[in-house]
Amino acid sequence: MSDPTDRFDTRCVHAGQSPEAVTGAITTPVFQTSTYVQEGLGRHRGYEYARLQNPTREASEANIASLEGGAHGIAFSSGLAAIECLAKVVAAGGHIVSEENLYGGTTRMFTQVLDRLGIEVTLVDSRNPAALQGAIRPGATRMVHLETPTNPLMRITDIAAAADIAHAAGAILCVDNTFASPYNQKPLALGADVVVHSTTKYLNGHSDVLGGIIVLDDDALAAEIHFVRKSTGPIPGPMDSWLTLRGTKTLHLRMARHNENGKRIAEFLQSHPAVRAVHYPGLPSHPEHALATRQMTGFTGMVSAELSEDDARRLAEGTRIFRLAESLGGVESMICIPSLMTHASVPEPERRRMGVTDGLVRLSAGIEDAGDLVEDLTRALRMGSRGRRPASRHAFSTRE
Ligand SMILES: *Cc1c(COP(=O)(O)O)cnc(C)c1O
């Protein structure tokens, strides 16, 4: 087990893990079991049934909680399952104020599912403190939910300022830290009460797991979330927990390269004549660059760019190394068109209001050689301007 005073990189490798008790195995085993044999009636080792307890899951939870600087980590079968559970626990019958430029699946849940639980959601541009403040309903608002950077426009909200607004209204602040990862941003230290992640993305990092987690300090709220999770069942399996635990061992190394490659791609795109705008908080031209520099220590591998609709489609279909795929944060570079893919489930007028145009391309820079990535984009954009379409090797999926 690592010491809580160990630095971030050491905790990535060791937090939450000790050599296994029977053999001394250095890695936490995959406890692939649904139940545990009891020694006698009422006599067991704290493990009864796998929906309640699993050592592999617990190691992964303790590891990520340590990386976010929180006391409790509670893992889920997906990022959306984590967000839904939190919403149910804190806001049933109440009101949530949320950033409007959200991951498409979260928008769909907030606008088409939570009302069935009596939860009302108001979407605002959370960069504007007056808009955030104005959407608060005294006595009814239970939670402010942010994504920063947002998906896919990479907007930045001031976490400390949003925490003050939420707390003054008696609400909690939840930050979806999926895009930044704890390597680049620690919302709890900035005043947030809860952090959620789609561990599917940077935390696992290898595009082979779907998962989510809630990290928080408050013991009573953590106990409530544990109670609802065990009573409803959205837990991750042992193998997925193990893959996530393996992924976070290299989070610091991967993120350093994602940050470098993201910056390189953003600078390249900004200099390209076919590109009308680049959204990357690490660029001085980004409207919240100063704020991003204060609250983040790196700017991730996520970049979005606006092109003509034709150029955007040709770029997305013309790259060789950047794979046309939904999802992000994996070691492999990926490219997508949010309006057709990740945000296809958001109704068109809403999408336009959010600024997700048909010419918007979202790139997730992986950990490959930056020169190869730049050449890949250069080649695809050149094919575009000559009007040569590559053979279509991808089918568009419109659901995520
Ligand atoms: C992917 C994603 C989610 C949803 O996570 P799943 O693991 O796909 O359920 C939530 N928030 C953000 C920012 C995401 O990128």
Ligand as a Chemical Component Dictionary entry (heavy atoms), coordinates in Angstrom:
data_LIG
# 
_chem_comp.id                   LIG 
_chem_comp.type                 NON-POLYMER 
_chem_comp.pdbx_formal_charge   0 
_chem_comp.three_letter_code    LIG 
# 
loop_
_chem_comp_atom.comp_id 
_chem_comp_atom.atom_id 
_chem_comp_atom.alt_atom_id 
_chem_comp_atom.type_symbol 
_chem_comp_atom.charge 
_chem_comp_atom.model_Cartn_x 
_chem_comp_atom.model_Cartn_y 
_chem_comp_atom.model_Cartn_z 
_chem_comp_atom.pdbx_ordinal 
LIG C1 C1 C 0 -17.784 9.124  -22.175 1  
LIG C2 C2 C 0 -18.182 10.170 -21.212 2  
LIG C3 C3 C 0 -19.195 9.954  -20.276 3  
LIG C4 C4 C 0 -20.005 8.675  -20.248 4  
LIG O1 O1 O 0 -19.228 7.600  -19.865 5  
LIG P1 P1 P 0 -19.551 6.073  -20.286 6  
LIG O2 O2 O 0 -18.435 5.335  -19.632 7  
LIG O3 O3 O 0 -19.522 6.021  -21.771 8  
LIG O4 O4 O 0 -20.888 5.756  -19.729 9  
LIG C5 C5 C 0 -19.479 10.956 -19.383 10 
LIG N1 N1 N 0 -18.821 12.132 -19.400 11 
LIG C6 C6 C 0 -17.836 12.388 -20.298 12 
LIG C7 C7 C 0 -17.149 13.696 -20.274 13 
LIG C8 C8 C 0 -17.490 11.417 -21.235 14 
LIG O5 O5 O 0 -16.529 11.681 -22.132 15 
# 
loop_
_chem_comp_bond.comp_id 
_chem_comp_bond.atom_id_1 
_chem_comp_bond.atom_id_2 
_chem_comp_bond.value_order 
_chem_comp_bond.pdbx_ordinal 
LIG C1 C2 SING 1  
LIG C2 C3 SING 2  
LIG C2 C8 DOUB 3  
LIG C3 C4 SING 4  
LIG C3 C5 DOUB 5  
LIG C4 O1 SING 6  
LIG O1 P1 SING 7  
LIG P1 O2 DOUB 8  
LIG P1 O3 SING 9  
LIG P1 O4 SING 10 
LIG C5 N1 SING 11 
LIG N1 C6 DOUB 12 
LIG C6 C7 SING 13 
LIG C6 C8 SING 14 
LIG C8 O5 SING 15 
# 
